[in-house]
Amino acid sequence: MSRNTFRFLLSLLLIGALFLSACAPPAPQPVAAPTTPPPAAAKKLEIFSWWTTGGEAAGLLKLFDMYKQKFPDVEIINATVAGGAGFEAKPALKARMLGGDPPDSFQVHMGRELIDTWVVTGYMEPLDDLFKEEGWEKVFPPGVLEIISYNGSYWSVPVNIHRANVLWYNKKVFEANGWKPPATFDEFFTLAEDMKAKGITPLALGDVGIWASTHLFEVILAGTLGAEKYNGLWTGQTDWNGPEVKQALETMAKMLEYANPDHSALSWDQANDLVIQGKAGMTIMGDWVDADNLAKKFADSGWAAPPGTQGIFVALSDTFGLPKNAPHPEQVREWLRLVGSKAGQEAFNPVKGSICARNDCDPKLFGPYLQSAMQDWAKDAIVPSLAHGAAASESWVTLINDVMTVFVTDRDVAKAQAGLAQACKDAGVCK
Amino acid sequence: MRHISWDRIFSILVILPSALAIAVFVYGFIGWSGWVSLSNWDGLRPDLSWAGFGNYAKLFATPRFQIDIRNTVVFTVSFLTLCILIGLGLAILLDQRVRGENLFRALFLFPMAISFIVTGVTWRWLLAPGDPAAGRLTGINVLLDGLNLPLSRWYTDPTVLYIQPTSELGQFLGRVGLGFLATPTFGIPVAMFSIVIAATWQMSGYVMAMYLAGLRGIPDELREAARVDGADEWQVYRHIVFPLLRPITLSVVIILGHISLKIFDLVAAMSKKGPGFATDVPAYFMFETTFQGDHYAQGASIAIFLLISVSLLVIPYLVYSTRREAEL
C-alpha cells in the first residue's frame, strides 16, 4: 500500500466515523405498549434524586431493596446529584428533560414546582389509573390530592411529608435557664434579649445559597398572616403591598439582629450544630433537623411550632412521577406502586426522618418527634411551603430569593416589599 | 503537481472532521444562544418567537446585573494587579539563581494544578469568619486573633465602600453632574476581596512561570552592557528588563482577564452570590436565572454579554499577534 493510499483511507475512515456518529439512529425508545413486554436485557429503572446523605440515602436504598426483592431482574440505576434542597440537582434534571433524555422517574417537590415546571409544560404522564387501582384517593389526605392534581388528573405519587415550620432548641440549655419556647413574636424577642445577655446567640441561621432565609421568611409570613391569608399570597388574593407583609418583613429584620453574623457562611446543618453545642439558643428550620440530630446522636433536642404558627402545618413533600418518553414506563409504574404503598412508606419515612403522605402508617414505627408531627398533620391547617417548591413556581421562588438576598443584608423593608410585589407580578399571578 | 494536490486534499480531509465539529458545537451553539437571547423564551417550554433587543435592555436595568458588572470590574482589576505584582516579584526572586530553584518553582506552580472548586471549598473553610462577638472563631481569624490583629468578616461582609454623597468629594461630583459616581453602584464590595485572595493564590504561580520564562529569554549581554554603561540594578530592571517583559504582561492580562470575566466555579464553591450579591458575578447569575428560574432568554443574554466582553479582550490580541507573526 502506497503512502498516499494509506492516507486517503485513513481520512475516509475519520470522516466516515464522524458521519456515522452524527447520523446514528437514537437509542430505540420503547413506545408505551403494555401488551408486549420489553426484552429481558432492557429491564432497567433509573431513579433521579438528590438523596445522597445520611437518612435520605438510606431510605432510598431501602426502597430499592424492596423493589429488587419483587423484581430481581430489573437493574436499578441510582442517579443522584448532591446538594441541599435540590439546588444543584434540579438544573441537571432540566438539562436532561429538555435534551430529550428523561430519567425513568425523578424526585420532585409536590405543588407548583411539579405542576408549573413539568405538568403545565407537558412533560409528564397522568397517573389516574394508578391512583384508582391502588385506592390512593382514600388514603392520601384531600389537601395532598389537591396539590398533586391539575386539570382533574393526578401527576405524581407523594412518598413523604416534611414540616417546614419547626423551632428547634436545646432542652438542656432551656431547662438550665428556665426558658420556654416562645409562642408569640413578642415572647421570641423577650427571650432573645435574655439569651443575648447570657452570651448565647439567640437564633442560629445558615443561609448559604439563601434558601434558608426564604424558609425563615415563609415561617414568619405564616405566623403573621395566618393560614388563610398566607395561602392567598400564592393566588393573588392577599396583597403583597398590604400591612401584614410589611409587618412580617419588619419582624424578620428584627429577628436577623439576633442571628449569628456569619450566617451566609454556614449551611442549615452547621447552624444546627450551634444549637447542639449550646452556642445558639434556637433555629427555625424544617423537620429534617430531626434526622440530623439523630445522626449526630443529640438527644436533648426540643421542638415547638415557631411563633404564631401553632395549628399551621407548612408542608412540603417529595413525590415521584412518570415523565413522557421515559425509557422504561412499565418498571416506573411498579416503582410508583411501591413508593405509594403502606409498606414502602413505612420503610422509607422512619429512616428519612419524615412522616408518611398516607394517613394509615403505624405511628409506633416512628420516633418521638415524627409521632408528634403525625398528630399535627392530622389536625392542623395545611399550607404549602414557599422555599421548597410547594407554594410558588420555581421562577417566582428565584425572584423572591433575589429579594431576600438583598433584604438579609440591608434590611430595607420598603424596598423588599416593593420587590416582592413586583415578583408576584413578574410571576404572572398578581396584576 | 500531482503530489502537491494530493497533499492538499489529504490535509483538507484531515482537518474537515474537527472543522465541522467546531462549526457545529462552537459557532453553531453561539449562534443558537444569540437567537435564544433575542427570543421570548421564559419558562421551561422553548419559545423562539422574536423579542428583539428588549431582553438586553431589561437585563441592563436589572439591579442584580448592575451589581454583577461592578463586582466583575472590581474582581478583574484587583485580581490582575495582585497576580502580576506577586508573579513578577516571585519570578525576579527566583531569577537570582537561588539554590533549590526547582523546588520553589514547583511549589509556587502547584496551586494551579488544583481545580477552582477545590480552591473555593478550601478557602471557604479558611476564611469562614465565625462569630467573634460570641467568642466563636474559625479559620484564619483564629490566627489573626492570636496575633492581636483586627478580625475580618471575609466573604460574609456585606459592606460596599463608595464615595459618600455628603462628603466633600461626593458633593463636588454632584455639582459637576457626576453624582451617580457617589452611589454603591460604583462602590467596592469588601467581600469580593476574599474571592480575589483565593484566585490570586491559585494563579500567581502561573504568572510567575510566564515571567520567569520571559526573564530567562533576556540575554545576559544586554544586562551586562547596561551595567558597563554604569546602570545600577534598579535602572537595569527599569530600562532593560521591564520593557522586554511587556509582551509577557500582555499575555498574562489576556489569559487572566478572560478567566476573571468568566469566573463561576470559584464563586459557586466559595460564597455563591454572597451577602446582598456582594460576590455575585454574571456567570453565576446566568446559571441561577437559566436553570433555577427558567428565564432562558435572560440567561442567554448574559451568555452573549460575557462572550462579547471576552472577545473585546481577546480579539485585538489575536489580531496583534497574527500581524506580528506575518511580519516575522
Interface residues (C-beta under 8 A of the other chain):
Chain A: N4 R7 F8 S11 L12 L14 I15 A17 L18 F87 K90 P91 K94 A95 M97 L98 T117 W118 T121 G122 Y123 G199 I200 T201 V208 G209 I210 N260 P261 D262 H263 S264 A265 L274 K279 E394 S395 T398 L399 D402 T405 V406 V408 T409 D410
Chain B: W6 F10 L13 V14 L16 P17 L20 A21 D42 G43 L44 R45 P46 P63 R64 R124 A128 P129 G130 D131 A133 A134 G135 R136 R153 W154 Y155 T156 P158 S271 K272 K273 G274 P275 G276 F277 A278 F287 E288 T289 T290 F291 Q292 G293 D294 H295
